[in-house]
Amino acid sequence: MTNSFYDKIKLLQKMIDESSSIVFFGGAGVSTESGIPDFRSVDGLYNQKFDYPPEQMLSHTFYVNKPEEFFKFYKDKMLALDIKPNQAHKKLAELEAKGKLSCVITQNIDGLHQAAGSKKVYELHGSVHRNYCEKCHKFFDAIYIKNSTGIPLCNACGGRIKPDVVLYEEGLDNNIISGAINMIDKADMLIIGGTSLVVYPAASLVRYFRGKNLVLINRDKTDMDNNADLVIHEKIGETLSQIRI
């Protein structure tokens, strides 16, 4: 790491020390250090070869019309149930436990923030760990889906089970959106990490921040870089692991 990186860490530490209501807004880059591939990087899902484009396979239309293909892709690429939280997840949970972090707002569906100990998590795009029968609404966990053959069916009524994740063409949960906006609006520091800020409407939430320090931690440049008080182009886990509480 360069001296400039450590200078930025010092500034990040100072900002965190002076803040009492931090909100973290994160994307796929938060989980890549745990081994979950993101979508848009060079080795991300969008640059791999499949029978159909990933955006198409993760759409509501595809789920309805080609459920066998949907679940084949979903189980193989979305259900990484043996993955563990990394340094970023753990540090954020520690910040919350110490009363510094108000909440985590995530675009991820892997549940790793909760696995690390985070209590207040707004999951904008849902979670693989919640699955419901479309007929009787019985709940099923991710292991049931992973172990199912073909299309997962309810063991009570035989209905199809749908993961509680937001597919393309589906709207976000209004209660989660309003809650996340409220937390960002009240925050004195917003840390954006591991996201290219190109997925809308989720990315538009950051404009509600009116606090003192806006920090952006992402390996690649984003359109928001010029608006941030501090920009760190490094891995999120390696960066947050340097912070002392």
HELIX and SHEET records of a PDB file:
HELIX    1   1 ASN A    3  ASP A   17  1                                  15    
HELIX    2   2 GLY A   29  THR A   32  1                                   4    
HELIX    3   3 LEU A   45  ASN A   47  5                                   3    
HELIX    4   4 PRO A   54  MET A   57  1                                   4    
HELIX    5   5 HIS A   60  ASN A   65  1                                   6    
HELIX    6   6 PRO A   67  PHE A   73  1                                   7    
HELIX    7   7 TYR A   74  MET A   78  3                                   5    
HELIX    8   8 GLN A   87  ALA A   97  1                                  11    
HELIX    9   9 LEU A  112  ALA A  116  1                                   5    
HELIX   10  10 ALA A  142  ASN A  147  1                                   6    
HELIX   11  11 ASN A  174  LYS A  186  1                                  13    
HELIX   12  12 ALA A  202  TYR A  208  5                                   7    
HELIX   13  13 ASP A  225  ASN A  227  5                                   3    
HELIX   14  14 ILE A  236  LEU A  240  1                                   5    
SHEET    1   A 6 VAL A 121  GLU A 123  0                                        
SHEET    2   A 6 LEU A 101  THR A 106  1                                        
SHEET    3   A 6 ILE A  22  GLY A  26  1                                        
SHEET    4   A 6 MET A 189  GLY A 193  1                                        
SHEET    5   A 6 ASN A 213  ILE A 217  1                                        
SHEET    6   A 6 LEU A 230  ILE A 232  1                                        
SHEET    1   B 3 PHE A 139  PHE A 140  0                                        
SHEET    2   B 3 GLY A 126  CYS A 133 -1                                        
SHEET    3   B 3 ILE A 161  VAL A 165 -1                                        
END                                                                             
